[in-house]
Amino acid sequence: MKKALSLLMALILVMGVLAACGPKRETGESKPEDTKKKTEEAAKPDKLVVWVNNEDKQKQALQDIFAKYTEKTGIKVEAVPMDMLDQVKTLALDGPAGKGPDLFFQPHDRIGSIVLQGLADPVDLGDAKGDYIDTAVDAVTYDGKVWGAPLVVETYGTFYNKDLVDKAPETMDELMEIAKNQTDASKDKYGFLMEAANFYFSYPFFAANGGYVFKKDNGSYDVNDIGLNNDGAKKGGELIGSWFKNGYIPVEVNPDIMNGLFTKGNTAVVITGPWNIPTYKDALGDKLGTATLPKIDGKIPQSFVGVKSWMLSSYSKNKEWATDLMKFVTNQENSLHYFEVAGEMPANKAALEDDKVTSDQLIAAFAEQVKYGEPMPSAPEMQQVWEPINNALAFIAKGQPVGDVLDEAVKAIKDNIAASK
């Protein structure tokens, strides 16, 4: 009995030693006070290097915010302008050489690819996590971990010409009535236009009926479960096909044609994004109105939502202070300043609901639509989706059978994913 007890005690001791020697792993998110303590205890760097998108208004807004951070902490922020799409490939080269940034700025749908390349570390937002809208947090969550601090959100909605319609169409039936009554292709006049053969804009009509790209559960995508040819997706495809079949939308429509017809006063309603507000407002002035997407079966359909966020370089030697900076840039006050200067909608919840945003009647509709949207999938496999599904929409526009076309598209997506691995 004593021998057995001695053996048991020895085994417990060995297990304890092994556990102590094992790698330290996070068991969950840090408490707010723990996060603050880690930052305060970390050696304060002389400067932080941040790669910012190379756009004048964005750079100006960030220069103002960075100056405030330096005043608050004494840490200089070196802003390096670089187009977002160039940052990842540059980081892959500069990071290992010690020339990379502490923070960089990316659209959320590239997160999966960035993570697979080992270019970013997860971010501990602490108590600040609740400051962002749920859609934004969902967007930067990949495989159950948070990979960024969201700064801006964007989606699309409805624009309308008040000279041609009394109010925005509230339902899809109302929109179809406008299309039917105001379309005369021989005179280049249309009741309704959109880039219907572009999946980014057409996704709501798939999702409204139960279609989806990849099944998602707890921040993880099942890329083997593709819902772009289920019954709901095919119903959405039939709706889109009817617009072309009825002559409501010309097969050759593109952004230039759509924008030109709308700004000339030849189109009553278009579905597009807030980036067109300046052009449309210059052309139509007070005649311009905006609204959320028309309801389908009593519900506002889910648009794709894009989120741009700050990401933490895995090569940064100042991770605690870099995280502190990204939270500072995206707090309510600074998110509002960024909105006022750069014109992009804030991902910060309080900022998005602030009077400075909601009182802008043109932007308010898009802020509302974000609440009904869903993030574009951030899985790397999403890159294998766009071409097949856009080709499918082009075939649908030309009258090809919806079911066959979507079945072929999903097969091509699955083949592309398999080949990419």
N, C-alpha and C positions, 0 to 999 in steps of 0.2 A: 504493500500500500504506500509506504514511504517512498519507495523507488519510483512508483507511478506518479506520485505527487511531484517528486523532484524533476522527472522528465517533463511533466506538464508545465512547471514553472520555468524550466529552461526553454521550452518551446515558446512560451509567452514572451520571454526576454528576447529571444532571437527575432520574433515577429516585430517587437517594439523597435529593435535596432534597425531592422530593414525598413520599417515605416519611416523612421527618422532620417534614414539616408536617401529615401526616395525623392523624386522631384516634387517641389511644392506646386500645388494646383489650387486654383480658385474654386471654392465650393459654391459661390454664388456672387451676386452683385455686392459691391462694397456699400456699407452704410454711408450716408452723406458726410458724417463727421470723420469717417475713416478716409474718404476721398480727400477732404480738405486737409487732413493731417498729413497725408502722403505728399500733397503738393507743397505744403509749408516746410516739410522736412527735406524735400528734394533740393539739391544745390541749385540756387537761382542762376540761370545762364545770363551772359551779357546780352545775348540776342537770340531770337527765334527766326528761322527762315521759313517763309511761307510762299508757295507758288500760287499766284492768283491768276484768274482768267484774264486774258489780254483784251479787255474791253474798257473803253475810257470811263464810262459812268460807274461801272463796277469798281474800277481801280480807285476812282475818286472817293467813293463811299467807304471803301476799305481803308484808304489812307487816313481818313478822319477817325475811323474806329481804332485803328492801330495806334494812332497818336494818343488816344485816350488810354489805351492799355499801357503804353509806355509811361504815361504820367502816373498811372495808378501803381504800377509794379516796378518801374525803373528798367524794365527789359525792353531793349530795342527790337522792333519787328522789321525785318528786312523782307520787303515784298518783291518777288521776282515775277514779272509778267510772263505768262506762257499759256498758249491756247490749251483748253482742257484736254482736247483729244491728243495733244502732244505730250502731256505730262506723264502718262503711264510709261510710254516707251523710253522717255528720257530718264525717269526714275529707275527703271530696270538697269540702265547703264551707269547713272551717276550715284545711285544709292550705295552699291557695294564699294565704290571708290571714296565714299565719305563726302561727296559733293551734293547730296540730295537735300531736300527740305525737311523740316519738322512736320509741316502740314502741307497737304495739297488738296485741290478742289475738283470734285468729280460728280457727274450724273450718277444716280444710284444704280442704274441698270448695268453699270460696268463693275459693280462691286464683286460679283462672283468671280469674274476673270482676274481682278486685282488680288483677291484673296488667294486664288489658286497659284498665282505667281509669287506669293509670299511678300508682297510689297507693302502691305498694311497690317497693323495690329488692331485687335478689338479695342473699343473705346469704352471706358467706364464713365458714363455721364452722371452717375450718382443721383442726387435729388433733382438735377436738371432734366432728367429723362421725361418727367411729367410736364415739362414746359412746352413740349412740342406736340403738334396734332398727331393723333394716333396713326394716320395714314403715313406721315413722314417717318415716324419711328418704325413702322412696319416696313417701309421702303429700305431703310438702312440696316434692317435685321436680316442676316443671312446665316443659315445653319444654326439658328438659335442665339447668335451673338450680334451685338450692335457694333457696326463698323464705321460710324460717322456721326457728326453733329449736323443735323439738317439746317440749312440756311434759307433756301427758297423752295417753293412748290409751284408747279404749273400744270395746267390742264387746258381743256378747250370747252367751248360752249356755243351759245347761239348769239349771232348778231342779226339785227333787223333794221330795216329802213322805215322810219315812222311815216314817211310819205306814202308808202306802199301797203303797209299793214298797220292797223290801229294799235295792236299790241303783239308781243311775242307769242308764238304758238305754244300753248301749254301742254298739248298732247301730240302724239304722232299723227293722229287722225286730223287734227287741225293743220298740222304742217302739210300733210298730203292734200288737204283741201286748197291750201294756198298754192301748192305746186300745180295742182290741176287747173286752177282758175287764172293763174298769172303767167303760165308758161306759153310762150310763142317763139319757138326756136327760129322761125323764119325772120323774126325781128330782133333776134339776140336778147330776148326777154325771158327771164326765168323766175319762178316763184321761190325756188329753193336750189341751192348748190352746195356741194362739199366735195372734198377729195375722197369719194366713196370707194375708190379702188386702192386706197392707202389704209392698211390695217390699223395703223395708229389711230386714225380718226373713226374707223368703222367698228372698232372693238365693242363700243357700247351696245350695238345692235346684236352682236353675238351674245354678250354677257347678259343682256336683259332677258334672254330666253333660256339661259342655263349653260351657255358655252363658256369655255375657259381655255387658257393656254396650257399651263401646268397646274396640277393639283398642288395646293400648298397647305401644310400643316405645321403649326408651331415654328414658323420662320424657315421651314425647309421645303424645297420643291421636289415633287416626284416627277421627274422629267419623262418617265415612262408612261405617265397618265396624262394624255393630251386630249383636251375636250373641244377641239376645233372642228370635229365632224360628228359630234353627237346630235341628237334631235334638236336641241335648242340652237346650236350653231347653224344647223341647216335651215332652221326657221328664220334666223337672222339673215342668212345668205339669200333666202328667197325674198325677204323684204328689200334688201339692197338691190337685188336683181330687178325687182319691179320698177325701181326708179329709172333704170336705163331702158327697160322694156316699154314703159309708158312715155318715154321721151322727156322726163323731168330733168334728167342730168345727161349731158352729152358724153359719149364714151371718151372723147379726147380732152375732157376737162383737166386742167392742172392749176396750180396755185396762181400763176400769172393770169390765166383766163378768168378764174373765179374772182380774184381781187379786182381785176379790171372792170368786169361787169358790175360788181357790187359798188365800186366807187363811182361809176358812171350813173348809178341809179337805175340799172337795168335788172337788178335782182333784189327780191324782197327779203330773203332770209339766207344766211350762210352759216355753216358750222365750221369754226376754226378757233385759233387760240388768241390770247390777249396780246401777243407780240404784234398783231395787226392793228391794235387800237390807234397808234399814232397816225398811220396811213389813212385808216377809215375816218378818223375824226377830222383830219385835214380836209377830206373830200366831202363829208356829209354834215359836219358840225352837229348842231342840236338834233338833227334828224336821226342820229345814230343811237340805237338802243342795244342792250345786251340782256341775256337771260340764261338760266340753266338749260340743259338739254330737255327737249320735250319728253313728257312722261310716256312710258310704255306699260300698259296694264296697270296704270295708277301709280307707277314708281318712276323716279328719275333714274335713268340708266347709268351704269358705272362707266365713266370715262377712264382712260389711262391717265395716271398722275405721274409726273416726273419730279424727282427731288434732287436738288444739288446740295451736296454736303461736304464738310471738311473731313478729311481722312488723315489718320495718324500714320506717318511713315514708319515702317518696321525698322528703318535704319536710324531713326531719331535717337539722340542721346539725352533728350530732354522731354521724355514722354509725359511726365506729370504736368510740367508747365505748358507744354504744347496743348494738352487736353484742357488745361485751364483757359488758354487763349481761345480755343474753338468754342468753349461754352460762353465766354465773354462776348465774342463776335455775334453769337446767335441768341443773346438774351433779348428781352422785349425792347428795351430802349435802342439797342444797336440794330436789331432787325428792322425796326421802324425807320431808322435813319437810312438803312440800306434800301428799303422800299421807296423812300422819298427821293433818293438820289438816283438809284439804279433802276427803279420801276418794277422790280420783281417781287412777287407776293411772298410774304414771310411764312416760314414753317413754324415759327414760334406761335403757340396758340393764342396768347394774350395779344400779340402784335397783329395777328390775322383778324382778330375780332375788334381791334381798336378803331375808333372813329376815323382815324386818318386813312384807313383802308376801306371801311364799310361806307364812308361818306362819298367815296368816289363811285358814282353810280355805274360807271362802265366796268370797273374792276370788281365791284362787289359780287356780281353774278358768278365770276370765276372763283372767287373765294368761297362762295356757297357751293359751287359744283365740286370743288375739291373734297368736300365732306362726303360726297356720294361716289367718289372715284376709288380706284385701287391702283397701287403702284405697278408699273410695268415690271414683269419678272426680272430679277437680278441674276438669275442662274446663267452661267456662261452659255448654256445650250440655247438661250433665247436668240443668239446670233444665227442659229440654224433655222429659225422660224420665219423671219421676215420675208425672205425671197420666195419660198414656196407659197405662203399665204397671200402675199401681194400678187403673185402670178395667178393664183386661184381667183382673186377678186377681179383681175383683168379679164379672165375667161368668163366669169359670171356677168360682167358688164357687157360682154359680147354675146350673151345669150346661151352659154353652155349650161348643161344640167348641173344644178347646185350640188346635189348629193355626190355625184361622180367626181366633180371637181374638188370638193373638200376632202373626199376620201383619198384622192391622189395626192393632195397637198400634205395631209397628215403622214401618208406613207413616205413622201419625200423628206419631211421633217425628221422622221424616225431614222431614215437612211442617212441623212446628213449628220445626225447626232452620233450614230454608230461609227460613221467614217471619221468624225472629228476626234474620236477617242483612240 
